[in-house]
Amino acid sequence: MGNAISAILPQAIGVAISPVPIIAVILMLFSQRARSNGSAFLLGWVLALVVVGSIVLVLANLGKISAGGTPSTLAYVLKLLLGLLFLLLSVRQWRGRPKEGEEPPMPKWMATIDEFTAGKAFGLSALLAGVNPKNLALTLAAALSIAQAGVSGAQPWIALAVFVIIASLSVAVPVLYYLFAGQSAEKTLNSWKAWLVANNATVMFILFLVLGVLLLGQGLGGLIG
């Protein structure tokens, strides 16, 4: 199982490094419904990753994608394509980065976060975690890696649980910090938000580039080897 967990670590960290959802949850923690909305956002994030990861893992197992089977070629091809996708996204991110002195644009829905209910916070986080192209691609790659590792019984699900936990840390930490520290956490959370807003484009460019090279290498290595 160690091989499965080590294989999914880059993808889990890639999902965790998601500036927009982190900024969104921090803004929710400054709203009037901070505790309920923050908790709902975290719950939606975790459940979305569990659902998407479980579906892909079940389908991969049904397709007999394993380290020792011929069908694993499909998994390598998918990783190759995902790698190319992330490299293209890195180029797009770099070209679209804000110019020096320019205010980085944020999604328009962030302006309405103060009006969110717990249900809306839950739905938004589920979309950002499970439907967002970056996270969807990384969850797909992680589930394929688990299936290819050749583990059986409860081990694939334990590996998936580790993936979900690591991928949720960046959302969980601000929420748990606020729940325990209360209003005293506002200054620290504000500094985190300001840094993420200012460096969002750079962070995403580096992330896409690293993930693209990693998945491209895994796909090519599997196909050539």
N, C-alpha and C positions, 0 to 999 in steps of 0.2 A: 504493500500500500504506500510505502515511502516514495516509490517512483511516481505514483499517481499524484500524490500531494505536491511533490517537487515540480511536476509538469504543469500543474494548474496555478502555481504561485504567481508567475508573471501576469496571467490573465486576471487573477483576483486583484492584484495590485493595480492593474490597468482600470478595472471597474471602480475601485476605490478612489482613484485619482480622477474625480469628476467635479471640476470647479463649480459648474452651474448648480447641480443639486446641493452641494455644500453651501453655496451662497444662499440658495432658496431656503434651506432648513434654518440657517442662521437668521434670515429675515423673519421667518415664522416665529423664532424664539424671541423676537423683539415685539411681536404682535400681542393683542389682548388675549388671544387664546393660545398662548405660547405652549403650555404644558400639553393640552389635548392635541393641538395641531402638530407639534414636534413629535409626540409619541406616535400619532397616526402616520406621519411621514415616514418614520423609521420602520413601522410595521409594514406599510405598503412596499417599501424598498426591499425588505427581507423576503416577503411573500412572493413578490414578482420574480426575484432571482431564483427562489426555490421552485416556483412553477415552471419557468422557462428551462432551468437546468434539468429538472426532473423529466420534462417532456423530451428534451434532446437526448438525455441519457437512456431513457426507455427505447426511443426510436433507434438509437445507435446499437443498443443491445439486441433489438429485434433484427437489425440489419447485420448482426454478427461482425461488427467492426471491432476487431481485436488485434493485438500485436502480432499474432501468428497466423492470421487469416488473410486471404487474398482481398476480401472486401475492404481491408484497411487502406487500400490504395485510394479509395474515395475520400477517406478522412484526410489523407495527405494532400489530395487535390483541393479539398475545401480549405485547408490551412494555407495552401499556396495562394488561392484566390483571396482569402481574408488578408494575407500579408500584403498583396498588391493593393487591395482596397485601402488599407491603413497608410501605405506609402503615398497613395493618391490624396488621401485626406490630409496627410502632413504637408504636402505641397500646397493644397488649397488653404490650409490653416496659415501657412507662412505668407502666402500672397495676400490673404485677407486680414493680416494683422494690423492693428491701429498704428497710424503714423506717430512719430514722436510728438508728445504734447496733446495728442488726440484722446478724447474720452472713450474708453472701450464700450461698445454697445452691449446692452444686456437685453434679454427677452422682455417684451412688453408686459407679459403676464406678471412679472415680478412686482410691478407697480400696484397690483391688486392683492398681493399676498395678505395684507392686513385684514382683508375682508373674507379670507378663506375660512371655511368650516373644516372640521376634522375629516369629513367625508371627501371634500375636495382636496385636502392635503394628502390623504391616502391615495386618491386616484392619480394625482400629479406624480407622486413618487413612484407609483407602480409603472406609469408611462416612462418616466425618466430611467428607471432601472431595467425594465423588461422590454420596452419597445424602442428606446433610444438606439440608433444603429450601432454606435460604438459598444455599448454594453451588451446588446443582443449578439453581436459578432464575437465578443470575448467570452460570453457565457456559452455560446455554441462551440468555440474552440476549446474551452475548458472541459465541457462534457465529452467532446470527442477524445481529448487527451485521457480522460478517466477511462473511457471505453477501450481505448487502445492499450491501456496499461495491463490488461489481462487479469484484473482483480475480480473477485467473485463474492457472493454472499452479501454481507452488509458493508463490505469495504468500499464499493463504489459510492454508496450513499454517505458514508463517513467522509470520504474525499469531497463529495459535493457539499456537505455541511461545512467543512473547513473552507472551501471556496466562498460560500455565502457569508461566513463569519468575517473573513478577511476583506471581502468586497464591500461589506457593510460598515467597516470600522470608521471610515471617514464621515459617514452620516451619524453613526451611533455616538461617536465621541462628543460632538457639540451638544447633542440632545441629552446625553447622560450628564455631561458637565453642567448644563443648565439646570437639570432636574435636581442635582445635588447642591450646586452652588447658588442657584437662584439669580437674583439681580446682580450679584457681585461678579457674575461671569460675563456681564455685558461688555466691559472694556476689552477683555481678551477676545471675545467673539467678534467684536467690531474690528479689531486689528487683523484677525484672520480673514474677515470678509474683504477688507480693504486690499490686502495683499493678493487675494484670489482674483478680485476684479481687475487689478492692475496687471497681473501676470497670467491671466487666463489663456491668452493666445500663445504665449511662449510655452506654458506648461503643456497645452494640448499638442502643439507642434512636436515637442520632444517625445511626448508619450506616443503619438501616432508613428513617429519615425522609429522608435525603439521596438514597438510592437510589430510594425510592418516588417522590419528586418528579422525579428525573432521568428514570426510565423512563416515568413518566406523561407528562412533557413530550415525550419522544421519540415515544411512541405517539400522542398527540394531534396533535403537529406533523406527523407523517407522514400521519395520516388526514385532517386538515383541509387540509394543503398539497397 
